[in-house]
Amino acid sequence: MIVEQNVPLQAHNSFGIVAKARQLVRVRSQEDVRQLLADPQLADRPKFVLGGGSNIVLTGDVKPLVLKVEVMGRAVVEDGPKASIVEVGAGENWHGTVGWTLEQGLPGLENLALIPGTVGGSPVQNIGAYGVELQDRFESLDAIDLVTGKTFTLDAAQCAFGYRDSVFKHVAAQEGDFGLAGRGLILRVRLRLPKPWKPVLGYADLERKMNETGVRAPSAQQIYDWICAVRGAKLPDPRVIGNAGSFFKNPTVTQDQCSDIIAREPGIVHYPMPDGTVKLAAGWLIDACGWKGKSVGNAGVYEKQALVLVNRGGATGGEVVTLARAIQTSVYERFGIRLEPEPVVV
């Protein structure tokens, strides 16, 4: 177990916000967690689990003990006639893992290319893009209880996946509740890649690529390349411009609510959902309120995609939060819709 003092976190959060961890433990195995819990000076400290830092906004130095997850490794653990199962350490880079599966001849994750963060963060957020969510490719995960030190395994049902949601984002309000926020640290994730592979193509950006190239039956590698190109054109590289990707969830409304909004705003981008609700494009709502390219201090709204808030250089977490709240107020006043942020404010 490695314990470090006053560790700069600017390189460990994709917004690039300057902050420090007063103490940081690098978790490279479950044994590191057990040693931590056996240490009387550390065991009872409040803890903050940090993966790739792609879904957080730091508003100051982190006082809880930071557990930096660095469990590595990738392996194909099952290759059956109906699916292949791959097991990946929670500290592995998500996008790198998508590329690795394709190199192994195992398609299925290509629609999730170029999503920032680590594999361990993918089930917490139930990441998704271009018609595929993590839950669609999830088999199970191994985690460790930060109170008892016991390891446990969860399947998809036990993870309680929802839209950008899971059991890892909820705190148990009382004894018996199954909330694991702040308590469960994910060690490994197993992904199920179904056979035969079927492309998921029902998005305008992919349809546009098919029309441009004349390829009507793209391979998984072609879809991967297209999505990397599309995301690269729309979204800023966190290594160049600090950001946390999509900052707000796309809100869902009833069909009646959508019809009412369309009557006032015929151009609103919306997607009918299987359950009868309608998903609205949060980026369109923000753009319609005139926020694209605007700033609050050094935090701004990306010029190419209004759903992305960026660090224009030296932004504080407070500036990011102030900007986000101003956007929420504008959208609510115009559309009567409350936008919900995706990142966690720390």
C-alpha positions as CSV (number, residue, x, y, z in Angstrom):
1,M,0.0,0.0,0.0
2,I,1.4,3.4,-1.0
3,V,0.2,6.5,0.9
4,E,1.2,9.9,-0.4
5,Q,0.7,13.4,1.2
6,N,-0.5,16.6,-0.5
7,V,-0.9,15.1,-4.0
8,P,-1.7,17.5,-6.8
9,L,-4.9,16.4,-8.5
10,Q,-4.9,18.6,-11.6
11,A,-3.6,15.7,-13.8
12,H,-6.2,13.4,-12.2
13,N,-9.4,15.3,-13.1
14,S,-10.3,15.8,-16.7
15,F,-11.5,19.4,-16.0
16,G,-7.8,20.2,-15.1
17,I,-8.9,22.0,-12.0
18,V,-6.1,22.8,-9.5
19,A,-6.6,21.0,-6.2
20,K,-4.8,18.6,-3.9
21,A,-5.5,15.4,-2.0
22,R,-4.4,15.8,1.5
23,Q,-3.7,12.1,1.6
24,L,-3.9,9.6,-1.3
25,V,-3.7,5.8,-1.4
26,R,-2.9,4.0,-4.6
27,V,-5.1,0.9,-4.8
28,R,-3.5,-1.7,-7.1
29,S,-5.1,-4.8,-5.5
30,Q,-7.7,-5.7,-3.0
31,E,-4.9,-6.4,-0.5
32,D,-4.1,-2.7,-0.6
33,V,-7.7,-2.0,0.6
34,R,-7.4,-4.6,3.4
35,Q,-4.1,-3.1,4.6
36,L,-5.8,0.3,4.6
37,L,-8.7,-0.9,6.7
38,A,-6.3,-2.6,9.1
39,D,-4.4,0.7,9.7
40,P,-6.0,2.4,12.7
41,Q,-5.0,5.9,11.5
42,L,-6.7,5.4,8.1
43,A,-9.5,2.9,8.6
44,D,-12.1,5.3,9.9
45,R,-11.3,8.3,7.7
46,P,-13.9,9.4,5.2
47,K,-12.9,8.1,1.8
48,F,-13.3,9.3,-1.8
49,V,-12.8,6.8,-4.6
50,L,-11.0,8.3,-7.7
51,G,-10.8,6.6,-11.1
52,G,-10.0,8.6,-14.2
53,G,-11.5,11.8,-12.7
54,S,-13.6,12.3,-15.9
55,N,-16.9,12.8,-14.1
56,I,-16.0,15.1,-11.2
57,V,-15.8,18.8,-10.4
58,L,-13.3,19.6,-7.7
59,T,-14.3,22.8,-5.7
60,G,-11.2,22.7,-3.4
61,D,-8.7,20.4,-1.9
62,V,-10.1,17.0,-1.1
63,K,-10.2,16.4,2.6
64,P,-11.4,12.7,2.6
65,L,-8.7,10.1,2.0
66,V,-8.5,9.7,-1.7
67,L,-8.4,6.1,-3.0
68,K,-6.8,6.2,-6.5
69,V,-7.9,3.0,-8.3
70,E,-5.1,1.6,-10.3
71,V,-6.1,-2.1,-10.6
72,M,-4.9,-3.2,-14.1
73,G,-5.1,-6.1,-16.4
74,R,-7.2,-7.3,-19.3
75,A,-8.1,-10.9,-20.3
76,V,-10.6,-13.0,-22.3
77,V,-12.0,-15.3,-19.6
78,E,-14.6,-17.0,-21.7
79,D,-15.1,-17.4,-25.5
80,G,-18.3,-19.3,-26.0
81,P,-20.7,-19.7,-29.0
82,K,-23.1,-17.0,-27.8
83,A,-20.7,-14.5,-26.2
84,S,-17.2,-13.7,-25.2
85,I,-16.5,-12.5,-21.7
86,V,-13.6,-10.2,-21.0
87,E,-12.4,-9.2,-17.5
88,V,-10.8,-5.8,-17.1
89,G,-9.1,-4.1,-14.1
90,A,-10.9,-1.1,-12.8
91,G,-7.9,1.2,-13.4
92,E,-7.6,0.5,-17.1
93,N,-8.5,3.3,-19.5
94,W,-12.0,2.8,-21.0
95,H,-11.2,3.9,-24.6
96,G,-8.0,1.8,-24.6
97,T,-10.1,-1.2,-23.5
98,V,-12.6,-0.6,-26.4
99,G,-9.6,-0.6,-28.8
100,W,-8.1,-3.7,-27.2
101,T,-11.3,-5.7,-27.6
102,L,-11.4,-5.0,-31.3
103,E,-7.7,-6.0,-31.5
104,Q,-8.8,-9.4,-30.0
105,G,-11.5,-9.7,-32.7
106,L,-14.2,-9.1,-30.1
107,P,-16.6,-6.4,-31.3
108,G,-19.5,-5.0,-29.3
109,L,-18.0,-1.9,-27.6
110,E,-17.3,0.2,-30.6
111,N,-20.2,2.6,-30.1
112,L,-18.7,3.5,-26.7
113,A,-15.3,4.6,-28.2
114,L,-13.6,7.7,-27.0
115,I,-15.6,8.0,-23.7
116,P,-13.1,9.3,-21.2
117,G,-12.5,7.7,-17.8
118,T,-11.6,4.2,-16.5
119,V,-13.3,0.9,-16.7
120,G,-14.1,1.0,-13.0
121,G,-16.1,4.2,-13.6
122,S,-18.1,2.8,-16.5
123,P,-20.7,0.9,-14.4
124,V,-21.0,3.7,-11.8
125,Q,-22.2,6.0,-14.5
126,N,-23.7,3.4,-16.8
127,I,-21.9,5.2,-19.6
128,G,-23.6,5.2,-23.0
129,A,-23.4,6.6,-26.5
130,Y,-24.8,6.1,-29.9
131,G,-27.5,3.6,-28.9
132,V,-25.4,1.4,-26.5
133,E,-25.2,1.6,-22.7
134,L,-22.7,-0.2,-20.5
135,Q,-25.6,-2.3,-19.1
136,D,-26.1,-3.7,-22.6
137,R,-22.6,-5.2,-22.5
138,F,-22.3,-5.9,-18.8
139,E,-21.8,-9.3,-17.2
140,S,-20.7,-8.7,-13.6
141,L,-18.2,-6.9,-11.4
142,D,-16.1,-7.5,-8.3
143,A,-15.9,-4.9,-5.6
144,I,-14.7,-4.5,-2.1
145,D,-16.6,-3.1,0.9
146,L,-14.7,-0.1,2.3
147,V,-16.2,-0.8,5.8
148,T,-15.8,-4.6,6.2
149,G,-13.0,-5.3,3.7
150,K,-15.0,-8.1,2.2
151,T,-15.1,-8.6,-1.6
152,F,-18.4,-9.2,-3.4
153,T,-19.8,-9.7,-6.9
154,L,-22.7,-7.9,-8.5
155,D,-24.6,-8.8,-11.7
156,A,-26.5,-6.3,-13.8
157,A,-29.7,-6.5,-11.8
158,Q,-27.9,-5.9,-8.5
159,C,-26.2,-2.8,-10.0
160,A,-29.6,-1.3,-10.5
161,F,-28.6,0.4,-13.8
162,G,-30.6,3.4,-14.9
163,Y,-29.9,6.3,-17.3
164,R,-26.4,7.4,-16.2
165,D,-27.2,5.8,-12.9
166,S,-26.3,2.8,-10.7
167,V,-26.3,1.6,-7.1
168,F,-22.8,3.1,-6.8
169,K,-24.3,6.6,-7.1
170,H,-26.7,6.2,-4.1
171,V,-26.1,6.2,-0.4
172,A,-27.9,3.7,1.8
173,A,-30.3,5.9,3.8
174,Q,-30.9,3.2,6.4
175,E,-29.7,-0.2,7.4
176,G,-30.8,-2.7,4.7
177,D,-30.8,-0.2,1.8
178,F,-28.6,-1.3,-1.1
179,G,-26.7,1.9,-1.8
180,L,-23.0,1.7,-2.4
181,A,-21.9,5.3,-2.9
182,G,-18.8,5.8,-0.8
183,R,-18.8,2.2,0.3
184,G,-18.1,0.0,-2.7
185,L,-14.8,0.2,-4.5
186,I,-14.9,-1.6,-7.9
187,L,-11.9,-3.8,-8.6
188,R,-12.7,-5.6,-11.8
189,V,-15.5,-5.5,-14.5
190,R,-16.6,-8.3,-16.8
191,L,-18.1,-7.4,-20.1
192,R,-20.3,-9.7,-22.3
193,L,-19.8,-9.3,-26.0
194,P,-22.6,-11.1,-27.8
195,K,-22.3,-13.4,-30.8
196,P,-23.2,-13.0,-33.6
197,W,-22.2,-9.3,-33.6
198,K,-24.9,-6.9,-34.8
199,P,-24.1,-3.3,-35.6
200,V,-26.0,-0.5,-33.7
201,L,-26.5,2.2,-36.3
202,G,-29.7,4.1,-35.5
203,Y,-28.1,7.6,-35.1
204,A,-28.0,10.5,-37.5
205,D,-24.2,10.9,-37.2
206,L,-23.7,7.2,-38.3
207,E,-26.2,7.5,-41.1
208,R,-24.3,10.5,-42.3
209,K,-21.1,8.6,-42.3
210,M,-22.7,5.7,-44.2
211,N,-24.0,8.2,-46.8
212,E,-20.6,9.9,-47.1
213,T,-18.6,6.6,-47.5
214,G,-21.2,4.6,-49.4
215,V,-20.7,1.8,-46.8
216,R,-24.1,0.4,-45.8
217,A,-22.8,-2.6,-43.8
218,P,-19.9,-1.2,-41.8
219,S,-17.6,-3.4,-39.7
220,A,-17.1,-2.9,-36.0
221,Q,-13.7,-1.2,-36.8
222,Q,-15.4,1.2,-39.3
223,I,-18.0,2.1,-36.7
224,Y,-15.2,2.7,-34.1
225,D,-13.3,4.9,-36.5
226,W,-16.5,6.9,-37.4
227,I,-17.4,7.5,-33.8
228,C,-13.9,8.5,-33.0
229,A,-14.0,11.0,-35.9
230,V,-17.5,12.3,-34.9
231,R,-16.7,12.7,-31.2
232,G,-13.3,14.2,-32.0
233,A,-15.0,16.9,-34.2
234,K,-17.7,17.7,-31.6
235,L,-16.0,17.3,-28.3
236,P,-12.8,18.9,-27.0
237,D,-9.8,16.7,-26.0
238,P,-9.5,16.9,-22.2
239,R,-5.7,16.8,-22.7
240,V,-6.0,20.1,-24.5
241,I,-9.1,21.8,-23.1
242,G,-10.3,20.7,-19.6
243,N,-13.8,19.3,-19.6
244,A,-15.9,16.4,-18.2
245,G,-17.7,15.5,-21.5
246,S,-21.4,15.9,-21.5
247,F,-22.2,18.0,-18.4
248,F,-25.9,17.5,-18.2
249,K,-28.2,14.5,-18.7
250,N,-30.7,14.5,-21.6
251,P,-34.0,15.1,-19.8
252,T,-37.0,12.9,-20.5
253,V,-40.6,14.2,-20.6
254,T,-44.0,12.8,-21.4
255,Q,-45.4,12.8,-24.9
256,D,-47.9,15.6,-23.9
257,Q,-45.0,17.7,-22.5
258,C,-43.0,17.2,-25.7
259,S,-46.0,18.2,-27.9
260,D,-46.4,21.3,-25.8
261,I,-42.8,22.3,-26.3
262,I,-42.8,21.4,-30.0
263,A,-45.8,23.8,-30.4
264,R,-43.6,26.6,-29.1
265,E,-40.2,25.3,-30.4
266,P,-40.8,23.3,-33.5
267,G,-37.0,22.7,-34.0
268,I,-36.3,21.0,-30.7
269,V,-34.3,17.8,-31.0
270,H,-36.1,14.9,-29.4
271,Y,-36.0,11.1,-29.4
272,P,-39.1,8.9,-28.7
273,M,-38.2,6.2,-26.1
274,P,-39.5,2.6,-25.9
275,D,-41.4,3.3,-22.7
276,G,-43.5,6.1,-24.4
277,T,-41.5,9.0,-22.9
278,V,-39.5,11.4,-25.1
279,K,-35.8,12.3,-24.5
280,L,-34.9,15.9,-25.3
281,A,-31.4,16.9,-26.4
282,A,-30.0,18.9,-23.5
283,G,-27.4,20.5,-25.8
284,W,-30.1,21.9,-28.0
285,L,-32.0,23.4,-25.0
286,I,-28.8,25.1,-23.7
287,D,-27.9,26.4,-27.2
288,A,-31.5,27.7,-27.6
289,C,-30.9,29.7,-24.5
290,G,-27.9,31.4,-26.0
291,W,-25.2,29.8,-23.9
292,K,-22.9,28.4,-26.6
293,G,-19.5,30.1,-26.3
294,K,-20.4,32.1,-23.2
295,S,-18.3,32.1,-20.0
296,V,-18.4,32.7,-16.3
297,G,-14.9,33.6,-15.3
298,N,-12.6,31.0,-16.8
299,A,-15.4,28.4,-17.2
300,G,-17.2,28.3,-20.5
301,V,-19.6,26.6,-22.8
302,Y,-17.8,24.9,-25.6
303,E,-18.3,26.6,-29.0
304,K,-19.0,23.4,-30.9
305,Q,-21.2,21.6,-28.4
306,A,-23.3,23.4,-25.8
307,L,-23.6,20.3,-23.7
308,V,-19.9,20.5,-22.8
309,L,-18.6,22.9,-20.2
310,V,-14.8,23.7,-20.5
311,N,-11.9,25.1,-18.5
312,R,-10.6,28.0,-20.6
313,G,-7.5,28.1,-18.4
314,G,-7.3,28.4,-14.6
315,A,-11.0,27.8,-14.0
316,T,-12.0,27.0,-10.4
317,G,-14.6,24.4,-9.5
318,G,-16.7,27.3,-8.1
319,E,-16.8,28.9,-11.6
320,V,-17.9,25.7,-13.2
321,V,-20.7,25.2,-10.7
322,T,-21.8,28.8,-11.0
323,L,-21.9,28.5,-14.8
324,A,-23.9,25.2,-14.6
325,R,-26.4,26.7,-12.2
326,A,-26.9,29.7,-14.5
327,I,-27.6,27.4,-17.4
328,Q,-30.1,25.4,-15.4
329,T,-32.0,28.5,-14.5
330,S,-32.1,29.7,-18.1
331,V,-33.4,26.3,-19.4
332,Y,-36.0,26.1,-16.6
333,E,-37.3,29.6,-17.2
334,R,-37.7,29.1,-20.9
335,F,-38.8,25.4,-21.1
336,G,-39.9,24.5,-17.6
337,I,-37.3,21.7,-17.6
338,R,-34.7,21.1,-14.9
339,L,-31.4,19.9,-16.2
340,E,-29.5,17.4,-14.0
341,P,-25.7,17.5,-14.0
342,E,-23.8,14.3,-14.8
343,P,-20.5,15.0,-12.9
344,V,-20.2,14.8,-9.1
345,V,-19.3,18.0,-7.3
346,V,-16.6,17.3,-4.7
